[in-house]
Amino acid sequence: QVQLVESGGGLVQPGGSLRLSCAASGTIFRVGAMAWYRLAPGKQRELVASISGGKINYADSVQGRFTISRDNAKNTLYLQMNALELEDSAVYFCNANIYYTFTASVDCWGQGTQVTVSS
């Protein structure tokens, strides 16, 4: 069984910073593509950033402000969020494609962590 656990959310003022973490645990052969999504009230789920191999992609809304990274040795994904704006308030979810054998994988989601940007 594999699980993802996010941490690092909280309340921050506009212009502030937060760093989210997502740790994978369980029976892991290797971790494939990883990503951060967010869901705000009244909006559709948005892909914030993804990292797969050496390829990184960001949503236009966070480009230049957010940085996604991963520590493969720790099976951990990070999201450094700077210059936070009111519109960044949402529940942030970690997603990962986790291989439990050489060829078999499962798509996993974390439980979500709340980020609130407010003055």
Backbone as CSV, one residue per row, in Angstrom:
resi,resn,N_x,N_y,N_z,CA_x,CA_y,CA_z,C_x,C_y,C_z
1,GLN,0.845,-1.186,0.000,0.000,0.000,0.000,0.876,1.230,0.000
2,VAL,0.461,2.227,-0.779,1.235,3.446,-0.901,0.363,4.623,-0.499
3,GLN,0.971,5.608,0.157,0.225,6.814,0.478,1.103,8.037,0.306
4,LEU,0.431,9.161,0.048,1.089,10.460,-0.062,0.569,11.338,1.063
5,VAL,1.486,11.996,1.746,1.100,12.874,2.847,1.678,14.251,2.601
6,GLU,0.774,15.234,2.485,1.208,16.616,2.265,1.345,17.340,3.600
7,SER,2.168,18.374,3.583,2.310,19.242,4.742,2.798,20.601,4.262
8,GLY,2.705,21.582,5.151,3.252,22.891,4.845,2.238,23.971,4.528
9,GLY,0.967,23.594,4.448,-0.043,24.607,4.179,-0.242,25.511,5.390
10,GLY,-1.033,26.563,5.185,-1.315,27.470,6.288,-1.857,28.790,5.802
11,LEU,-1.848,29.747,6.712,-2.337,31.089,6.438,-1.148,32.022,6.235
12,VAL,-1.195,32.790,5.169,-0.092,33.698,4.847,-0.665,34.973,4.246
13,GLN,0.037,36.066,4.441,-0.390,37.338,3.870,0.006,37.432,2.406
14,PRO,-0.698,38.244,1.649,-0.302,38.446,0.243,1.156,38.878,0.157
15,GLY,1.860,38.294,-0.799,3.277,38.563,-0.951,4.168,37.628,-0.175
16,GLY,3.578,36.828,0.684,4.343,35.907,1.507,4.701,34.623,0.779
17,SER,5.323,33.710,1.527,5.803,32.455,0.952,5.385,31.269,1.815
18,LEU,5.250,30.146,1.163,5.022,28.871,1.838,5.742,27.793,1.047
19,ARG,6.093,26.733,1.744,6.689,25.589,1.078,5.883,24.350,1.430
20,LEU,5.326,23.722,0.407,4.578,22.485,0.595,5.488,21.286,0.371
21,SER,5.213,20.246,1.129,5.940,18.983,0.964,4.946,17.853,0.773
22,CYS,5.367,16.837,0.066,4.537,15.653,-0.161,5.451,14.433,-0.105
23,ALA,5.266,13.625,0.911,6.112,12.458,1.105,5.364,11.184,0.744
24,ALA,5.979,10.364,-0.073,5.406,9.074,-0.447,5.981,7.996,0.450
25,SER,5.116,7.090,0.882,5.571,6.007,1.738,4.830,4.725,1.383
26,GLY,5.409,3.597,1.808,4.802,2.307,1.516,5.714,1.474,0.640
27,THR,5.104,0.579,-0.108,5.863,-0.310,-0.997,6.149,0.447,-2.295
28,ILE,7.373,0.966,-2.405,7.732,1.814,-3.546,8.960,1.245,-4.235
29,PHE,8.796,0.954,-5.515,9.947,0.558,-6.333,10.624,1.813,-6.860
30,ARG,9.808,2.702,-7.400,10.276,4.027,-7.810,9.065,4.915,-7.996
31,VAL,9.311,6.218,-7.990,8.244,7.187,-8.185,8.403,7.839,-9.546
32,GLY,7.367,7.813,-10.334,7.395,8.410,-11.661,7.028,9.874,-11.608
33,ALA,6.151,10.284,-12.521,5.749,11.681,-12.591,5.040,12.111,-11.312
34,MET,5.305,13.353,-10.919,4.664,13.918,-9.723,4.123,15.297,-10.078
35,ALA,3.111,15.715,-9.349,2.494,16.999,-9.672,1.760,17.567,-8.468
36,TRP,1.536,18.867,-8.529,0.689,19.554,-7.564,-0.547,20.071,-8.291
37,TYR,-1.694,19.836,-7.701,-2.962,20.382,-8.165,-3.545,21.243,-7.055
38,ARG,-4.501,22.087,-7.421,-5.215,22.836,-6.402,-6.687,22.945,-6.769
39,LEU,-7.487,23.082,-5.726,-8.925,23.189,-5.885,-9.426,24.302,-4.984
40,ALA,-9.981,25.318,-5.624,-10.538,26.450,-4.888,-12.055,26.408,-4.983
41,PRO,-12.752,26.955,-3.999,-14.224,26.946,-4.017,-14.765,27.581,-5.285
42,GLY,-15.673,26.869,-5.931,-16.315,27.393,-7.128,-15.483,27.304,-8.388
43,LYS,-14.307,26.694,-8.290,-13.432,26.580,-9.458,-13.123,25.122,-9.743
44,GLN,-12.666,24.888,-10.960,-12.262,23.536,-11.325,-10.861,23.242,-10.796
45,ARG,-10.580,21.975,-10.653,-9.246,21.577,-10.223,-8.225,22.047,-11.261
46,GLU,-7.134,22.581,-10.790,-6.108,23.159,-11.663,-4.778,22.460,-11.444
47,LEU,-4.134,22.100,-12.539,-2.772,21.579,-12.459,-1.843,22.769,-12.229
48,VAL,-1.169,22.778,-11.104,-0.299,23.890,-10.742,1.099,23.706,-11.329
49,ALA,1.654,22.524,-11.118,3.006,22.250,-11.606,3.222,20.749,-11.655
50,SER,4.063,20.314,-12.573,4.368,18.901,-12.691,5.852,18.711,-12.970
51,ILE,6.346,17.544,-12.573,7.755,17.222,-12.794,7.849,15.746,-13.144
52,SER,8.490,15.491,-14.284,8.632,14.110,-14.757,9.964,13.997,-15.464
53,GLY,10.849,13.199,-14.907,12.191,13.145,-15.455,12.815,14.517,-15.316
54,GLY,13.291,15.055,-16.377,13.862,16.387,-16.325,12.927,17.470,-16.807
55,LYS,11.686,17.122,-17.032,10.730,18.087,-17.586,9.841,18.663,-16.490
56,ILE,9.760,19.989,-16.466,8.937,20.694,-15.491,7.970,21.609,-16.227
57,ASN,6.733,21.618,-15.760,5.722,22.497,-16.351,4.978,23.233,-15.244
58,TYR,4.597,24.465,-15.534,3.849,25.282,-14.595,2.604,25.844,-15.264
59,ALA,1.586,26.045,-14.451,0.429,26.797,-14.926,0.862,28.242,-15.150
60,ASP,0.248,28.886,-16.119,0.599,30.276,-16.401,0.405,31.158,-15.172
61,SER,-0.567,30.821,-14.362,-0.908,31.653,-13.204,0.158,31.644,-12.118
62,VAL,1.046,30.648,-12.135,2.067,30.562,-11.079,3.480,30.664,-11.624
63,GLN,3.606,30.701,-12.941,4.924,30.771,-13.570,5.717,31.946,-13.013
64,GLY,6.944,31.666,-12.591,7.807,32.717,-12.058,7.653,32.944,-10.568
65,ARG,6.626,32.384,-9.964,6.401,32.553,-8.523,6.565,31.249,-7.762
66,PHE,6.187,30.149,-8.382,6.249,28.841,-7.743,7.391,28.023,-8.348
67,THR,7.977,27.160,-7.507,9.021,26.258,-7.971,8.739,24.859,-7.462
68,ILE,8.643,23.911,-8.391,8.444,22.518,-8.024,9.795,21.810,-8.042
69,SER,9.976,20.913,-7.087,11.215,20.139,-7.037,10.930,18.816,-6.350
70,ARG,11.879,17.891,-6.454,11.688,16.590,-5.821,13.015,16.057,-5.321
71,ASP,12.931,15.275,-4.278,14.099,14.577,-3.734,13.812,13.096,-3.912
72,ASN,14.397,12.503,-4.926,14.108,11.098,-5.229,14.581,10.160,-4.134
73,ALA,15.621,10.526,-3.446,16.129,9.669,-2.368,15.131,9.599,-1.214
74,LYS,14.356,10.669,-1.048,13.366,10.720,0.025,11.950,10.497,-0.476
75,ASN,11.800,10.262,-1.779,10.457,10.116,-2.370,9.548,11.274,-1.961
76,THR,10.084,12.460,-2.038,9.372,13.647,-1.577,9.309,14.701,-2.667
77,LEU,8.153,15.322,-2.765,7.897,16.394,-3.717,7.712,17.689,-2.947
78,TYR,8.194,18.783,-3.531,8.083,20.082,-2.888,7.434,21.094,-3.836
79,LEU,6.850,22.116,-3.221,6.370,23.258,-3.991,6.694,24.519,-3.193
80,GLN,7.663,25.272,-3.674,8.003,26.546,-3.066,7.124,27.611,-3.700
81,MET,6.341,28.274,-2.867,5.402,29.272,-3.360,5.803,30.642,-2.826
82,ASN,6.165,31.524,-3.731,6.562,32.883,-3.365,5.580,33.891,-3.949
83,ALA,5.623,35.095,-3.440,4.757,36.174,-3.933,3.309,35.715,-4.015
84,LEU,2.843,35.106,-2.956,1.496,34.539,-2.965,0.439,35.622,-3.115
85,GLU,-0.596,35.260,-3.850,-1.696,36.167,-4.135,-2.992,35.593,-3.564
86,LEU,-3.968,36.459,-3.406,-5.255,36.010,-2.862,-5.814,34.841,-3.673
87,GLU,-5.583,34.907,-4.988,-6.130,33.879,-5.883,-5.442,32.522,-5.731
88,ASP,-4.361,32.467,-4.978,-3.672,31.196,-4.752,-4.319,30.385,-3.633
89,SER,-5.259,30.977,-2.932,-5.935,30.258,-1.854,-6.686,29.061,-2.423
90,ALA,-6.415,27.893,-1.862,-7.019,26.659,-2.353,-6.542,25.511,-1.487
91,VAL,-7.139,24.355,-1.718,-6.580,23.126,-1.168,-5.623,22.567,-2.214
92,TYR,-4.404,22.310,-1.805,-3.379,21.807,-2.701,-3.208,20.301,-2.506
93,PHE,-3.226,19.597,-3.627,-3.115,18.145,-3.608,-1.857,17.691,-4.340
94,CYS,-1.242,16.704,-3.782,-0.097,16.063,-4.417,-0.580,14.843,-5.194
95,ASN,-0.002,14.638,-6.354,-0.326,13.476,-7.188,0.960,12.823,-7.654
96,ALA,0.990,11.501,-7.647,2.195,10.808,-8.083,1.850,9.464,-8.695
97,ASN,2.611,9.112,-9.688,2.508,7.776,-10.291,3.593,6.924,-9.651
98,ILE,3.176,5.981,-8.834,4.127,5.226,-8.019,4.209,3.779,-8.505
99,TYR,5.419,3.363,-8.788,5.655,1.993,-9.217,5.938,1.131,-7.986
100,TYR,5.176,0.026,-7.856,5.415,-0.882,-6.747,6.137,-2.138,-7.223
101,THR,6.267,-2.295,-8.563,7.154,-3.282,-9.176,7.846,-2.571,-10.343
102,PHE,8.632,-3.290,-11.108,9.341,-2.653,-12.224,8.378,-2.072,-13.256
103,THR,7.229,-2.711,-13.427,6.300,-2.290,-14.474,4.921,-1.856,-13.979
104,ALA,4.565,-2.237,-12.778,3.221,-1.947,-12.277,3.213,-0.679,-11.436
105,SER,2.251,0.203,-11.735,2.175,1.464,-11.019,0.738,1.772,-10.624
106,VAL,0.633,2.708,-9.707,-0.673,3.151,-9.239,-0.644,4.668,-9.164
107,ASP,-1.763,5.287,-9.498,-1.884,6.741,-9.419,-2.371,7.111,-8.026
108,CYS,-1.597,7.884,-7.310,-1.910,8.195,-5.916,-2.175,9.686,-5.713
109,TRP,-3.036,9.965,-4.746,-3.353,11.340,-4.366,-3.164,11.502,-2.856
110,GLY,-2.693,12.664,-2.484,-2.626,12.982,-1.070,-3.975,13.483,-0.588
111,GLN,-4.029,13.775,0.707,-5.291,14.191,1.323,-5.561,15.681,1.150
112,GLY,-4.562,16.422,0.735,-4.735,17.852,0.517,-4.263,18.669,1.707
113,THR,-3.761,19.854,1.420,-3.361,20.786,2.469,-3.883,22.170,2.091
114,GLN,-4.462,22.845,3.058,-5.106,24.128,2.803,-4.074,25.255,2.795
115,VAL,-4.144,26.064,1.756,-3.351,27.292,1.671,-4.326,28.460,1.610
116,THR,-4.195,29.357,2.564,-5.063,30.534,2.601,-4.207,31.789,2.567
117,VAL,-4.459,32.619,1.566,-3.747,33.890,1.435,-4.740,34.996,1.773
118,SER,-4.433,35.710,2.847,-5.369,36.723,3.317,-4.637,37.793,4.097
119,SER,-5.126,39.011,3.978,-4.544,40.108,4.745,-5.311,40.310,6.049
